[in-house]
């Protein structure tokens, strides 16, 4: 099947729920901006961060600045990146500034409930809101445009990875904020970005509920029999060849519930004390036959 058709299938899949969750994510992101960022002069990059800086410098209105820069960056994106790369940012570029205006009255009402004696509590709440809302948007396959346009231009014309381009563009804005608002704002930004990035990762790839074992053992048949008949887990036999010995061998691959990680490993070592393991986090298992059953020492005995 052609890539274009595959992309259309992916794009059309669960479109309405995806758009609904994306709108919710933008709503929460804008509410967080009005509730925490603007009230505490917190800057973590992007055009919304620049708005806070210029508001402190010259009193420019945050909302007007975001509306204007979002429109300008959309035009710039059309010119330098083309329609295909720009269309994914159109919805976010329009919706995010609107939501900032829409959520301002609500943030005024809620602000009295989010006033804390210690500033670190404010930072933690801000980070959680920021990470959750950003993760929700990214997981649905959208973004809010803005500074992402600059990042994409850097990627295309300066031939650098997205991660580095994003880091450089945000770092410049954060250092600018530090020069204008104080060095402590740089520290706050680092804390917010660190915590929120952990949440975004968990939002996108989920929390590891299983461990993926790849096992090399000289007791393949015995280990396989115990896994299937005694532990009631699925196992796949992989054909492999040693790079040094050049000998063919069988490897066993098995997904094990995280709670059973220690017990499973010790059972295999009891069968073969020289067994070799490669163990990775397993974030998602789809299709096939899965067993949600968990084993314990008492259930085995």
C-alpha positions, -999 to 999 in steps of 0.1 A, spaced: 0 0 0 13 35 -8 26 57 20 1 84 11 -28 60 16 -14 47 49 -10 82 62 -46 90 53 -58 58 71 -38 69 102 -51 105 100 -87 94 96 -86 69 125 -105 82 155 -105 117 141 -133 131 162 -120 117 196 -85 129 187 -96 164 178 -118 165 210 -88 155 232 -66 179 214 -90 208 221 -91 197 257 -53 198 258 -51 233 243 -77 245 267 -57 232 297 -25 246 282 -40 280 278 -56 279 313 -22 269 327 -6 299 309 -31 324 324 -32 307 358 6 302 365 29 315 337 17 350 333 10 356 370 44 344 381 65 356 351 75 320 342 91 315 308 99 281 293 102 292 257 79 297 228 60 328 216 39 328 248 72 331 268 83 360 246 50 376 253 57 376 291 92 390 285 80 419 263 51 426 287 77 432 314 99 452 292 75 475 274 40 466 287 29 449 255 -3 430 258 3 392 261 -27 382 241 -22 406 212 15 397 210 6 359 207 -22 366 181 2 386 160 32 364 162 11 332 156 -3 348 124 32 359 112 48 325 120 20 307 100 28 329 70 65 323 75 58 286 77 39 286 44 67 304 27 97 284 40 81 250 48 52 247 24 16 238 29 21 201 38 43 208 67 23 238 78 -12 223 78 -6 203 110 1 235 129 -28 256 115 -54 243 140 -31 248 170 -19 282 159 -55 295 157 -69 276 187 -42 283 213 -44 322 211 -82 319 212 -81 296 242 -58 321 260 -85 347 257 -113 323 265 -97 309 297 -86 343 311 -119 349 330 -118 313 344 -82 317 355 -92 349 374 -118 329 393 -95 300 400 -64 320 409 -75 324 446 -75 286 449 -40 283 435 -21 308 457 5 290 478 28 302 505 59 285 490 68 291 454 80 256 447 44 243 451 34 267 423 62 254 402 51 218 407 15 225 399 26 245 368 48 217 356 21 190 360 -5 211 341 20 220 314 32 184 310 -3 168 310 -17 193 285 13 192 262 13 154 263 -24 153 254 -18 175 224 12 156 211 -3 122 217 -32 132 194 -8 141 167 -11 179 169 10 209 180 3 246 189 24 261 161 42 292 173 79 286 180 76 251 165 77 268 131 111 283 140 123 249 151 111 232 118 129 259 98 161 253 117 157 216 110 152 221 73 177 247 65 204 242 92 202 203 90 200 197 127 179 172 147 145 184 160 156 179 196 186 201 192 167 228 173 140 229 199 166 230 227 185 259 211 154 280 203 139 276 238 173 281 254 177 315 238 143 326 250 149 312 285 183 330 288 166 362 275 140 358 303 169 353 328 185 386 316 152 405 319 134 388 348 163 374 369 185 344 369 161 325 392 137 324 363 162 302 344 162 277 373 124 277 374 123 270 337 147 241 340 126 225 368 93 230 348 108 216 316 123 186 334 91 176 353 68 183 323 91 163 299 87 133 322 50 136 321 49 141 283 69 109 279 45 90 301 15 105 283 28 95 249 44 61 255 25 52 287 37 37 319 56 4 316 33 -24 329 55 -52 316 91 -62 311 103 -77 279 127 -106 285 150 -119 258 166 -150 272 196 -170 260 198 -204 277 211 -239 270 179 -252 285 155 -238 259 129 -266 259 127 -267 297 125 -229 301 98 -228 274 78 -255 290 78 -238 324 69 -204 309 39 -218 290 26 -246 312 35 -235 347 36 -197 345 9 -195 318 27 -168 298 33 -165 261 67 -170 247 82 -166 212 113 -185 200 137 -164 180 163 -179 156 197 -162 161 234 -167 153 262 -159 176 284 -131 162 316 -145 177 309 -183 177 289 -181 144 267 -209 158 229 -209 154 209 -207 186 173 -202 199 164 -171 220 132 -169 240 112 -136 241 85 -132 267 65 -102 281 62 -105 319 40 -83 342 63 -58 361 51 -72 395 64 -106 385 98 -94 372 119 -106 402 101 -140 405 103 -147 368 140 -139 366 148 -161 396 127 -190 382 147 -189 350 180 -187 369 169 -217 390 166 -237 358 198 -224 342 221 -204 365 241 -193 334 211 -179 315 218 -146 298 190 -119 299 182 -87 281 154 -69 299 136 -38 286 105 -19 297 75 -29 276 50 0 273 23 -15 251 12 -49 240 -15 -51 213 -30 -80 193 -24 -117 197 -34 -135 229 -24 -118 261 -27 -131 296 -34 -106 323 -29 -133 350 -1 -127 375 17 -154 392 31 -155 428 51 -179 449 20 -190 467 1 -197 435 30 -218 421 35 -238 453 
